[in-house]
Amino acid sequence: MSSGDIEDVLRIEKASFHKPWTRAMFEGEIKNPVSFAYTLRVRAGGKEELAAYIVFWIVHGEAHILNIAVSPALRGRGVASKLLSLMLQVMKRNMVYEVFLEVRVSNEAAKSLYRKFGFREAFVRKNYYGDEDAIVMVLDL
Ligand SMILES: CC(C)(COP(=O)(O)OP(=O)(O)OC[C@H]1O[C@@H](n2cnc3c(N)ncnc32)[C@H](O)[C@@H]1OP(=O)(O)O)[C@@H](O)C(=O)NCCC(=O)NCCS
């Protein structure tokens, strides 16, 4: 992800989350030395577009996925699966042995995506989102 992508990223972000990240938050991640921010582009209807993005940190062999979203019009076609499988390879190359993330208890699509990749539901963080609990999901690489 580069600064030039953020306009498209914000459009997807606002359509995806109750409390979307701001431009400053994405800019901060691009500059953060422990942060990895990637986009996935697809060719649709003869033109290329930014379809999805992910932001994760790697610290001491642990990866923490902070954000992942797919453009609403392109969901259900394997885009998140493609992005996640590529990123797990990036993590392995960076000596990651454990990946974790938080997901809203009600977010069935995301929980199902992560389960497909072998993530297990480790524990609940009560009221993590202010209006809902989070499930912490973990994958041993
Ligand atoms: C969650 C999200 C990233 C999935 O992206 P996607 O590109 O549609 O996912 P894929 O097409 O790769 O689907 C992968 C798996 O996710 C699950 N899944 C995807 N959409 C689903 C839905 N609507 N309901 C239930 N499971 C779903 C399925 O297990 C699917 O596997 P399958 O195709 O073998 O059945 C997307 O719905 C999204 O951007 N949601 C809003 C942002 C968000 O919630 N991010 C996660 C925060 S923790």
The ligand as an ORCA input file, in Angstrom:
! r2SCAN-3c Opt
* xyz 0 1
  C     -14.550    -11.051      5.493
  C     -14.180    -10.648      4.071
  C     -12.756    -10.060      4.096
  C     -14.191    -11.900      3.173
  O     -13.755    -11.523      1.870
  P     -14.165    -12.367      0.548
  O     -13.262    -11.979     -0.550
  O     -15.625    -12.239      0.320
  O     -13.843    -13.852      1.035
  P     -13.612    -15.120      0.076
  O     -14.474    -15.011     -1.136
  O     -12.153    -15.340     -0.102
  O     -14.231    -16.262      0.989
  C     -13.392    -17.019      1.844
  C     -14.227    -17.718      2.905
  O     -14.811    -16.744      3.748
  C     -16.094    -17.203      4.163
  N     -17.111    -16.248      3.706
  C     -16.942    -15.246      2.814
  N     -18.090    -14.552      2.711
  C     -18.983    -15.140      3.542
  C     -20.324    -14.870      3.903
  N     -21.000    -13.851      3.368
  N     -20.900    -15.670      4.839
  C     -20.237    -16.697      5.387
  N     -18.946    -17.004      5.095
  C     -18.347    -16.228      4.190
  C     -16.278    -18.580      3.573
  O     -15.758    -19.536      4.486
  C     -15.388    -18.512      2.362
  O     -14.931    -19.770      1.991
  P     -15.667    -20.579      0.801
  O     -15.690    -19.679     -0.372
  O     -14.806    -21.768      0.633
  O     -17.039    -20.852      1.322
  C     -15.188     -9.627      3.470
  O     -16.511    -10.109      3.695
  C     -15.073     -8.229      4.036
  O     -14.312     -7.393      3.529
  N     -15.866     -7.916      5.102
  C     -15.867     -6.573      5.704
  C     -14.574     -6.311      6.441
  C     -14.332     -7.342      7.541
  O     -15.234     -7.789      8.220
  N     -13.037     -7.680      7.710
  C     -12.605     -8.637      8.724
  C     -12.361     -7.939     10.006
  S     -11.805     -9.088     11.273
*
